[in-house]
Amino acid sequence: MRFGVVVFPGSNCDHDAWFAVRQNLGQQAEFVWHDSERLGNLDAIILPGGFSYGDYLRCGAIAKFSPVMRAVKKFAADGGLVLGICNGFQILVEASLLPGALLRNRGLKFICRELRLRTETTDSPFTGAAEKGQLLRVPIAHGEGCYIADERTLDELEAEDRVVFRYLDNPNGSERDIAGILNRERNVMGMMPHPERASDPLMGSTDGLVVFRSMVSALALQL
Amino acid sequence: MTTITPDLIATHQLTEAEYDKIVRILGREPSYTELGIFSVMWSEHCSYKSSRLHLRKLPTRGKYVVQGPGENAGIVDIGSGYVAAFKIESHNHPSFIEPFQGAATGVGGILRDIFTMGARPIAVMDALRFGHIDDPGNGRRNRRILEGVVSGIAHYGNCFGVPTVGGECVFESCYNGNPLVNVFALGVAKRNEIFYARAAGIGNPVIYVGAKTGRDGIHGASMASAEFTEESKQKRPNVQVGDPFLEKLLLEACLEAMQTGAIVGIQDMGAAGLTCSTCEMGSRGGTGIEIELDRVPQRESGMSPYEIMLSESQERMLLVAEKGRESEIVRVFKKWGLDAVTVGSVTPDGLLRVKHHGETVAEIPNQQLADSAPLYDRPHTLPPRTAPIEGPEFASKDLVGDLERLLASGDVCSKRWIWEQYDYQVRTNTLAGPGADAAILRLKETGESLAMALDGNARYCYLSPREGTRLIVAECCRNLAVAGAEPVGATNNLNFGNPERPEVMAQLVESIEGMAEACRHFDVPITGGNVSLYNETLGEGIWPTPVIGVVGRIKTAAPVTITFKSPDREILLVGGLGRCDLRRFGGTQYAKVVLKDLWGLSPELDLDYEKRAQAAVRDIVRAGLAESAHDLSDGGLAVALAECSFGGVGCSVDLAQALGGVTELRPEFLLFHEGPSRVLISTAQAEKVEAIASRYNVESPRIGVTTKDRLRIRRGGDTLIDVGVLQLRDIWEQALEKLLEHGHV
């Protein structure tokens, strides 16, 4: 499988995602520059963590206007798998590929911490290889990860089984402990925690690998 | 044109003799711009005029050293064709005036020092010192400074994408008006792709890249070279404003531009900005540099040559390119959305020539400007002691209570509140991060790892600058030994008061000599560093505060951590119980926290024994025998045992046997003395651990076993400590947050 990792000016987890896919997963990965208008022959797209465009204005608010995001939108509309991690999640929300918004953490401080997530659905190409209810140890590292949406949207997310991960100990004030969600078509996922940081035994946890493994399995089925 | 008056010379902090030297060098009176240029280059901060003479005593060579002091950072060989570039820098004065930006730009400055050498930064550590945050008078301000500094470091490092992996945070009253912010950074490069700050090749273009120049930070270097007074707050405009996003772009653009092969030399614009980068590059290359200020990208209109040359605007670099290949470089910087403008060229005449609107506004011999700065052998005489040599009589009524107070004290308590604000994992190399004795970073490039630690202890150095500094070097190396690492190089940050006072100068000299002795003994060369003097506010100086950062190499493996892993393991105290008497107890945390006192001498260090103990520990850890390992430092044995228990597995320790017949160690000393050369190891293979220790002729008494969930320490039939582990852990974990919220625990 060929994963594309988008590099915005200010992305800083791009290499980590690339490394997890290449070294820990054993799949192909390449970088996609932010002003690329075409994605080329890729099977999945990762929007990595970092501070795209310095997070000026609002996290992800400028990235959504970059040329590559037009291509990503088209890729998603055609059913391609798009995974947004941390800043990538923020960009997906700003680009309206996912509903809701991400605000500053309730404690107003950046938090870097390993914590536990509960897998809420396995009916997705990002968690197909996981068990429902499976607990994952995955770190977070963000200042603006408090997920909010209006009640109707939140109810809809729950009703449609689109909440993928929930925090066991909510670190940032997210509504209903939400850590990751899907779009309606279930081919776009955004999550604040960093699965690429939990993909290598040396880093203390390999629980994040299940996300990438699920993507590979889902793609294999498509082919 | 501004006339040079004695007053003007004085406000530039130049002495009459220094001014006369300028006139001799130029063969005429300087222009206003030239006066400004000399004043920053000859400031204490840039010229090390008070310390240079003594810094020469430090060992700077070793089998791993590729580049010693004198460049932007020191470089050591780390194998497989790779090198590590690392250095520490202070940003003390700016952090007091404006904590957030002061600390943020401190991080930015040291990161540029690293990547200007072609090395990608992979780790940052910070040594922070503040006044007490529970001080009734200054506590509120000290808390505000701490919060600002921490969020400034987080802001810059997190956005830039470098993990902040360790450091220390200490509180003493002497930092009330003068906090210390020392930032260490380390980067990795290929050995054959190191870049130096040298201007070579006559006619080669000099290219300015990065942020535009504004009026911020003018005379920052001179500010850092003077004491604080009531007026210092008005110097807030002297503090620069950082933009980590721009720095991240600058990093990527520089590393990519270096790959073109068109860059001859490169230097960041840090202290003294354009002035320092031009004259130092010319001086190192034995060349001249001519620049036209009209071409310098400017953020504000109407800037004078003086302002442009002295601006300390952040995120700027100066590079020399091969003539004819400018476009290759410009293309890379354009890709990253950055300015790259040719502002001048390398000349054969050895002069720094600055033009403005075509007119020459400064013309100074590079070599003399950079290297002929005044050199002072300032008088240094140790003053009569201010701390008493003999300590008070005391006897504890509640050893558990004492331990709890220590664990809740600012120096000893968990610093989680601080380090959770730092992204300590980005780049996915952090095998051991904040809270560990040493940070460990794996190198994806080589398959090896690097361990690094940062240490200081001003209490010891106040009591005895020479011995205290030796202890710091020992502790830093010991932290590396606990990680199984062999030290390969070190960097130092010397934070002292006003060197024009003989007693402060004496502290500096003693400290440097102690450092030199210990570094030689442990075979750890100093590859660079920073000297920060004039750390005084309203005539009140800080305690002598040398900080040292040591880097070592190890094989990549899951690290041995501090906490006990499972019950029923033997606990060995490699190095033994150590020695202590009342005098040697006066600098301990117990004396500070429980007795609120300070007296006597620093703990006693036997360099030879320390080295053997470290070698033994290194071998034990490398042999995979240690399930946990933790070095004894602040708070001594009891605090170390408590910290080892915070994973939830406790211990039952009996010190009677280890003591043998020795009874002079009273319980307070036994539990809380801070004698060096000691490491706690828990193991399932005690005999093998003992065999290694005895091979080095190092004591390794078995002092107890790991248990379920209590911390029990006794001496024969005498129970000294018996308390639940979780109760202790809560105190230790929550103390800093409570101190910050309420001003008390």
Interface residues (C-beta under 8 A of the other chain):
Chain A: P9 G10 N12 C13 H15 D16 F19 A20 Q23 G49 G50 F51 Y53 G54 D55 Y56 K109 F110 I111 C112 R113 P139 A141 G143 H194 E196 R197 S199 D200 P201 L202 M203
Chain B: S151 A154 N158 C159 F160 G161 D243 P244 F245 L246 K248 L249 W336 G337 W419 E420 Q421 Y422 D423 Y424 Q425 V426 R427 T428 T430 L431 R442 K444 T556 A558
